[in-house]
Amino acid sequence: MVAFWILAPAAWIVLWATFGSPKARVRLPDAQRIAFEAVVFGAAAAALWAAGQPIWAVVLFVAWAANRAVLTAYGGRTLDV
């Protein structure tokens, strides 16, 4: 069981580095990237909920959704301020 608690986060790190990060090695099409991010942030929100933090779970997922909506509206570009 201890191996699971070590390997599960390591697997998420590898998946995020490969597919999700801005400098990812594999560039997913927009729809697949959004789905991938939804799974990652949804899993994190579910973990928070399971840990007894439902408010923070909702805050995390809503923050991700708002960020994704803004990025999508601006074509994935960051805002230069």
Secondary structure, DSSP 4 states (H G I P E B T S, - for coil): -HHHHHHHHHHHHHHIIIIISTT-SS---HHHHHHHHHHHHHHHHHHHHHTT-HHHHHHHHHHHHHHHHHHHHTTTPPP--
